[in-house]
Amino acid sequence: MERPPTYQVNGAVIRKVRMQAGRSTLEVAKEAGISRRYLNHLENSYRKHMRPASYVRLRTALGLEPDDDRLLNEAPAEKR
């Protein structure tokens, strides 16, 4: 079975953008529709892949423009 495409994200950049915005992990997670634990795992690079819909919601919750790709390590990739 083929896995859905994912985005590989950079946890350090996610944390930096969130902190620059003065937002807590709980605030951003709630707004993005993800759990605080998942956001913490992303920021600490325990998890490095996000599905497109979750990635878009996180980017929006952080106040980034649709064409801002700072959170990405690379273009959409197959989950490994």
C-alpha positions in Angstrom: 0.0 0.0 0.0 1.3 3.4 -0.9 1.7 6.0 1.9 0.3 9.5 1.4 2.7 12.3 0.6 4.1 14.2 3.6 6.2 17.4 4.2 9.5 17.1 5.9 9.7 19.9 8.4 12.5 21.6 10.4 11.6 21.5 14.1 14.1 24.2 15.1 12.5 26.6 12.7 9.0 25.8 13.9 10.1 26.6 17.5 11.9 29.8 16.4 8.9 31.1 14.5 6.5 30.2 17.3 8.7 31.9 19.9 9.2 35.0 17.8 5.4 35.3 17.5 5.2 35.1 21.3 2.9 32.1 21.2 2.8 29.0 23.5 2.9 25.5 22.2 -0.7 25.0 23.5 -2.0 28.1 21.7 -0.4 27.1 18.4 -1.4 23.5 18.7 -5.0 24.3 19.4 -5.2 26.8 16.5 -3.6 24.3 14.2 -5.9 21.4 15.3 -3.0 19.2 16.4 -2.0 18.0 19.9 0.5 19.9 22.0 2.5 16.7 22.3 2.7 16.4 18.5 3.9 20.0 18.2 6.5 19.3 20.9 7.6 16.2 19.0 7.9 18.3 15.8 9.9 21.1 17.5 12.3 18.5 19.1 12.6 16.6 15.8 11.2 13.4 17.2 8.7 13.7 14.4 9.9 15.1 11.1 7.0 14.6 8.7 3.6 16.2 8.5 0.6 15.5 6.2 -0.2 18.4 3.9 -3.4 19.5 5.7 -1.7 19.6 9.1 1.2 21.4 7.7 -1.0 24.1 6.2 -2.9 24.5 9.5 0.3 24.8 11.4 1.7 27.4 9.0 -1.5 29.4 9.2 -1.5 29.2 13.0 2.0 30.6 13.0 0.9 33.5 10.8 2.9 32.6 7.8 1.9 33.3 4.2 0.9 30.5 1.9 4.1 30.7 -0.1 6.4 30.9 3.0 8.3 27.6 3.1 10.6 28.3 6.0 9.2 25.4 8.0 10.2 22.9 5.3 13.4 20.9 5.0 12.5 19.9 1.5 9.6 19.7 -0.9 6.8 17.1 -0.3 8.2 13.6 -0.1 7.0 10.1 0.5 7.1 9.2 4.1 10.0 6.9 4.8 
